[in-house]
Amino acid sequence: MTASRKLLDSFILLAVVALVVGCGQAGESAEPGAAGDGATAATIPGLDVTEDELKYGIGPIRNVELGPLDDALAARGEALFKTKCMACHRMDDRYVGPALRGVTERRTPEFVMNMMLNPGEMVRRHPVARAMLAAHYTEMPAQNLTEEEARALLEYLRAQAAEGQANRGGTTENP
């Protein structure tokens, strides 16, 4: 077998595996805490996460107290978003990573912050983060954020979700 034939066979195998992993099974849910058919972390074979980790993500954040939107905190988050996140994310369009408008309605605040602070372990262990990797083919790089910076980014995302609802009467469709 020639080297080019081996390369072609390898590429075809990789494409088939990516298609199978990316498509998943019918009825799968990408929501944290939802594994389809009422399954929990304890009943998903091979899943090495606790119920709390399934809901809140894997990382240092376990409880985020949200109040009314803090405009000053959101402004700090916007500045951080422009320098740390815009290379891969847009609010309303899939880019390198998923569209982010409405993410604060699809995920818990703790999940969002843990994804920012601990993307590597989230992708290795959390089923939702693994599904996002399968859908976008790119692992989110660590941005070396502090918890305070992640909280500011969360506030900016909350403000963008509120703005999107006011402008469109809904949220962005995105897993």
Stockholm file with secondary structure:
# STOCKHOLM 1.0

chainA/1-175         MTASRKLLDSFILLAVVALVVGCGQAGESAEPGAAGDGATAATIPGLDVTEDELKYGIGPIRNVELGPLDDALAARGEALFKTKCMACHRMDDRYVGPALRGVTERRTPEFVMNMMLNPGEMVRRHPVARAMLAAHYTEMPAQNLTEEEARALLEYLRAQAAEGQANRGGTTENP
#=GR chainA/1-175 SS CCHHHHHHHHHHHHHHHHHHHHHCCTTCCCSTTCCSTTCCGGGSTTCCCCHHHHHHCSSSCCCCCCCSCCHHHHHHHHHHIIIIITTTCCSSSCSSSCCCTTHHHHSCHHHHHHHHHCHHHHHHHCHHHHHHHHHHSSCCCCCCCCHHHHHHHHHHHHHHHHHHHHHHSSCCCCC
#=GC SS_cons         CCHHHHHHHHHHHHHHHHHHHHHCCTTCCCSTTCCSTTCCGGGSTTCCCCHHHHHHCSSSCCCCCCCSCCHHHHHHHHHHIIIIITTTCCSSSCSSSCCCTTHHHHSCHHHHHHHHHCHHHHHHHCHHHHHHHHHHSSCCCCCCCCHHHHHHHHHHHHHHHHHHHHHHSSCCCCC
//
